[in-house]
Amino acid sequence: MTTETVRNSPQNKLSFKGLVAGLSVGHGIKHFAQSAFLMLVPGLKETLDISGLGMGSIQSIQSVSSAVSNIPAGALTDIYPNRIRWLLIFSMAMLGLGYVTLSSVDDYWMVCLAVAFVGFGQSFWHAPAFGTLAARYPAQRGLAISLHLTGAQVGNTIGPFAIGILLDGIALTSLGILSFDMNALLNWQQVSLLTGGLCLATCPVIFLSMKDDASLKLNTENKLQAYMASGRELLKNRYVIGYTLLGGLRGAVHGSFTLFVVIYMAEALDFSQFKIGFHIALLTAAGVISTPIMGHLSDNIGRKPVIITAMCIMALLIPTFLVIPLGIPFTIGLAVLGLVFFSVMPIITAAAQDSAGSGSEGSVTAMMFLGLSLVSLCSPPIAGKIYDSAGFDGVIIFCTIVAVTGALLAIILPTPPLPKIRDTVTEV
């Protein structure tokens, strides 16, 4: 066996093919499945007669499980960077198991178990996927991670729309193409089972499309002792901690708003499942375009200006839902919010990655999503309690306060350093 040094320099241009395309498509499928949960919320809430506080607590259980999964995911990614496909397969299998379990629940605690599986699986994906891309393309880290998140945006956009049709069928009838009630064929439990089946069917595809070869061995493998040492250094890194907190605040706003806007549309506005899916899809549709643009801009003008702009726009847009009229203005408002709502997350992640250097990309990604889960842990139950007593307007005020806090933090955080680009070693 020989060893050759491969220089990962700014001259190595990123292209949307191979590893980048494959991971992005897989991420899209994962987020298609994740978006299914929001569409199942109205039926789940009605079937088991769950309160707003109860639904918020379910969201928190999912956040706890997501937080826990980041710890082994980050460690395994950095210690075994040439075993990425097995980590991705495990992620998708756990997600599938969660939805299969959810399809047969008959009490609140079984729902909690199912969403714990879902949360563990959905977050376990991030460290191996994000870490691999960050290590492979350090000079174009913002664009690489943004392209990966664009796959998620596509999944988040198609998912609610498609599942809304499966649950309701109103789109087919209203378009005059077909006239039958799909709701009689597919209820929320059956859609949950199909979603789980999709995730499980993706596992062999990942196994066959990725190989455990030297092309994924981006750095000399970390051993456990070295990994623990690098983890302690990350905990002392003010950039990583600061941008992790910022990512958590953004996640708190995103999680609370999306959960209760779905419940609001179902209960207060009496929207059909298809109409709910259409509006939720708008929250991510614009991000399909804005996410790679923001990533490219952050690679060229710096992370901080892009992050500050996006967080300030979010803080300004959310309170407008207190006064925005229903109908077309409400629909347009969701679409405009979608330009920055999810799109800023890869830039925040890249800002933390920049300061950590190579060899710990998986750990930084895990810390980002661990922080996101922990910071946003309390927000859904708080938002749920507020929704039970003050309605959706109260949730909007709560989300505005958190968003403004995030915007202020983005302004005062130190500018992240330039990416630390090191030679990578590939064994061939």
QUIMO-V572494 format. One record per helix or strand of 2 or more residues. SS is the DSSP state (@ for helix, = for strand). FROM is the first residue (numbers start at 0). TO is the last residue. If there is no record, write none. Layout:
((SS FROM TO) (SS FROM TO))
//
This chain:
((= 2 5) (@ 18 47) (@ 51 78) (@ 83 101) (@ 107 135) (@ 137 167) (@ 169 173) (@ 181 183) (@ 187 208) (@ 213 215) (@ 223 234) (@ 237 266) (@ 272 284) (@ 286 300) (@ 302 321) (@ 327 336) (@ 344 353) (@ 360 374) (@ 378 411) (= 423 426))
//
